[in-house]
Amino acid sequence: MSGPELILASGSAARAAMLEGAGLNFEVRPASIDEGALREHLIAEGAPISDIAALLAEAKAKVIARETPDALVLGADQILVLGHEIFEKPSDIASARETLQRLRGNTHELISAISLVQGGDLLWQGSDAARLTIRDFSTAFLEDYLEQEGDAVLESVGAYKLEGRGAQLFSEIDGDYFTILGLPLLMLLDVFREAGIMPS
C-alpha cells in the first residue's frame, strides 16, 4: 500500500486482523470517546438508527485525524438492532446472558459502518447490514456457552463471535461475513483501489 499512512481508529482485534489479512499496512490507534453518551445523544436528536453507526465511526476517525492530520484515518462502528432497540456491548457475564436471552429465537440486524477522514475532512463513508437469526437454544446450552467463552463474550455487541463458538448460536444468516465481523471490507478495498492506494 502506498500513499498516506493509514490509521485504524479502533481497538477491535477482528478489524485489525481483517485489514492485515487483506495486505494493508496500518497503525492501530483506538479513539477515546464516550460511545454510549454519543449514541444516546444521537438517538435523542432523532438520528435514524441506520445512520448511528456511520456517525459514530466518523466521530472516532475525526478524533484521531486531529492528532495526525496527514494520515488517512479509518473509523468503524457496529450496532445491533432488535426491533427498534439498540444493544450495547455487555458489561459483564450477567448482561451477556441477558442479551442472548433477548436475542434467542429472534432475528436481529448488525449494521457496520466505516468512515475515512483526513485532517478535518470526511473523505468517504459506507455501511452495510446483515440479518442474523439466533436459534431457540436451551438454557443448558447458554450456560455452557458462557462458561466456555468467558470474558470473550464482552468483546462484541451481541455477546458472540461468528468466527468461533458463537457460530453455534445461529439458525440463519443473511449478509456479508466481513460486515458481521465489524468491517465492510470489500467496499473499503474498492475505495482504496479507486483512489490508487492499492493496485487495481
C-alpha positions as CSV (number, residue, x, y, z in Angstrom):
1,M,0.0,0.0,0.0
2,S,1.3,3.4,-0.9
3,G,0.1,6.9,-0.2
4,P,-0.7,8.4,3.2
5,E,-0.2,6.5,6.4
6,L,-3.4,4.5,7.3
7,I,-4.6,4.5,10.9
8,L,-7.3,2.3,12.3
9,A,-9.2,4.3,15.0
10,S,-10.5,1.1,16.6
11,G,-9.2,-1.4,19.2
12,S,-11.1,-4.3,17.6
13,A,-8.8,-7.2,17.1
14,A,-11.2,-8.6,14.5
15,R,-11.0,-5.4,12.4
16,A,-7.2,-5.3,12.6
17,A,-7.0,-9.0,11.6
18,M,-9.2,-8.3,8.5
19,L,-7.1,-5.4,7.4
20,E,-3.8,-7.3,8.0
21,G,-5.2,-10.3,6.2
22,A,-6.0,-8.1,3.2
23,G,-2.4,-7.0,3.0
24,L,-2.8,-3.5,4.3
25,N,-0.1,-1.7,6.3
26,F,-1.6,0.4,9.1
27,E,-1.3,1.5,12.7
28,V,-3.8,0.8,15.4
29,R,-4.8,3.9,17.4
30,P,-8.1,3.5,19.2
31,A,-10.1,6.7,19.6
32,S,-11.1,7.6,23.1
33,I,-14.7,8.8,23.0
34,D,-17.7,8.1,25.2
35,E,-19.6,6.0,22.7
36,G,-22.6,5.3,24.9
37,A,-23.1,9.0,25.6
38,L,-22.7,9.9,21.9
39,R,-25.1,7.2,20.9
40,E,-27.7,8.4,23.4
41,H,-27.3,11.9,22.2
42,L,-27.8,10.9,18.5
43,I,-30.9,8.9,19.5
44,A,-32.3,11.9,21.5
45,E,-31.7,14.1,18.5
46,G,-33.8,11.8,16.3
47,A,-30.9,10.4,14.2
48,P,-32.1,7.4,12.1
49,I,-30.9,4.1,13.5
50,S,-29.4,3.3,10.1
51,D,-27.1,6.4,10.5
52,I,-25.9,6.0,14.0
53,A,-23.1,3.6,13.3
54,A,-21.8,5.8,10.5
55,L,-21.9,8.9,12.7
56,L,-20.1,7.1,15.5
57,A,-17.4,5.8,13.0
58,E,-16.9,9.3,11.8
59,A,-16.6,10.7,15.3
60,K,-13.9,8.2,16.1
61,A,-12.0,8.9,12.9
62,K,-12.1,12.6,13.5
63,V,-10.6,12.3,17.0
64,I,-7.5,10.6,15.7
65,A,-7.4,12.7,12.5
66,R,-7.0,15.9,14.6
67,E,-3.8,14.3,16.1
68,T,-2.4,13.2,12.8
69,P,-3.8,15.5,10.1
70,D,-1.7,14.0,7.3
71,A,-2.8,10.4,7.9
72,L,-5.8,8.6,6.4
73,V,-7.9,7.6,9.4
74,L,-10.3,4.7,9.3
75,G,-13.1,4.9,11.9
76,A,-15.5,1.9,12.3
77,D,-18.6,1.2,14.4
78,Q,-21.2,-1.6,14.6
79,I,-24.6,-1.5,16.2
80,L,-27.0,-4.3,16.9
81,V,-30.7,-3.7,16.4
82,L,-33.6,-5.8,17.5
83,G,-36.9,-4.2,16.5
84,H,-36.3,-0.6,17.5
85,E,-33.9,-1.3,20.3
86,I,-30.2,-0.7,20.0
87,F,-27.9,-3.0,22.0
88,E,-24.6,-2.1,23.6
89,K,-21.6,-4.4,24.4
90,P,-22.4,-6.3,27.6
91,S,-20.5,-5.0,30.6
92,D,-20.3,-8.4,32.4
93,I,-21.3,-12.0,32.1
94,A,-24.8,-11.3,33.6
95,S,-25.5,-8.7,30.9
96,A,-24.2,-11.0,28.2
97,R,-26.6,-13.7,29.4
98,E,-29.5,-11.1,29.3
99,T,-28.5,-10.1,25.8
100,L,-28.5,-13.6,24.5
101,Q,-31.8,-14.4,26.2
102,R,-33.3,-11.4,24.5
103,L,-31.9,-12.4,21.1
104,R,-32.9,-16.1,21.4
105,G,-35.4,-17.2,18.8
106,N,-35.3,-13.8,17.1
107,T,-33.8,-12.1,14.0
108,H,-31.6,-9.1,14.7
109,E,-29.7,-6.8,12.4
110,L,-26.0,-5.8,12.6
111,I,-25.1,-2.5,10.9
112,S,-21.4,-2.0,10.3
113,A,-20.1,1.4,9.1
114,I,-16.8,2.8,8.2
115,S,-15.5,6.4,7.7
116,L,-12.3,7.7,6.1
117,V,-11.1,11.0,7.4
118,Q,-8.0,13.1,6.6
119,G,-7.4,16.2,8.6
120,G,-10.8,17.5,9.4
121,D,-12.4,16.3,6.2
122,L,-14.7,13.2,5.8
123,L,-13.5,11.7,2.5
124,W,-15.8,8.7,2.3
125,Q,-18.3,6.8,4.3
126,G,-20.1,3.5,3.8
127,S,-22.1,1.0,5.7
128,D,-23.6,-2.5,5.3
129,A,-26.1,-4.5,7.2
130,A,-26.6,-8.2,7.9
131,R,-29.6,-10.1,9.3
132,L,-28.9,-12.9,11.8
133,T,-31.4,-15.4,13.4
134,I,-30.5,-16.9,16.7
135,R,-31.9,-20.3,17.3
136,D,-34.1,-21.2,20.3
137,F,-31.2,-22.7,22.3
138,S,-31.6,-24.3,25.7
139,T,-30.7,-22.8,29.0
140,A,-28.2,-25.5,29.5
141,F,-26.5,-24.6,26.2
142,L,-26.5,-20.9,27.1
143,E,-24.8,-21.6,30.5
144,D,-22.2,-23.9,28.9
145,Y,-21.5,-21.3,26.1
146,L,-21.0,-18.5,28.7
147,E,-18.7,-20.7,30.7
148,Q,-16.6,-21.8,27.7
149,E,-16.3,-18.3,26.2
150,G,-15.8,-16.4,29.5
151,D,-14.9,-12.7,29.1
152,A,-14.6,-13.1,25.3
153,V,-18.4,-12.6,25.1
154,L,-17.8,-9.0,26.3
155,E,-15.9,-8.1,23.2
156,S,-18.8,-8.0,20.8
157,V,-22.2,-6.2,20.9
158,G,-24.2,-9.5,20.6
159,A,-22.0,-11.4,23.0
160,Y,-20.9,-13.7,20.2
161,K,-18.1,-14.2,17.7
162,L,-19.3,-15.8,14.5
163,E,-15.8,-16.9,13.7
164,G,-15.7,-19.0,16.8
165,R,-18.0,-20.9,19.1
166,G,-20.7,-18.3,18.6
167,A,-21.5,-19.9,15.3
168,Q,-23.4,-22.5,17.3
169,L,-26.0,-19.9,18.3
170,F,-27.4,-19.3,14.8
171,S,-30.0,-20.9,12.6
172,E,-29.8,-18.5,9.7
173,I,-27.5,-15.7,8.5
174,D,-28.1,-13.3,5.6
175,G,-25.3,-10.9,5.0
176,D,-21.6,-10.4,4.3
177,Y,-19.2,-12.2,6.6
178,F,-16.8,-9.2,7.0
179,T,-19.7,-6.9,7.8
180,I,-20.8,-9.3,10.6
181,L,-17.3,-9.2,12.0
182,G,-17.5,-5.4,12.1
183,L,-15.9,-4.1,8.9
184,P,-17.4,-4.0,5.4
185,L,-14.0,-4.9,4.0
186,L,-14.9,-5.5,0.3
187,M,-16.3,-2.0,-0.2
188,L,-13.3,-0.5,1.6
189,L,-10.9,-2.3,-0.7
190,D,-12.8,-1.0,-3.7
191,V,-12.4,2.6,-2.4
192,F,-8.7,2.1,-1.9
193,R,-8.3,0.7,-5.4
194,E,-10.3,3.6,-6.9
195,A,-8.2,6.1,-5.1
196,G,-5.0,4.4,-6.3
197,I,-3.9,3.5,-2.8
198,M,-4.0,-0.2,-3.8
199,P,-3.3,-1.8,-7.2
200,S,-6.4,-2.4,-9.3
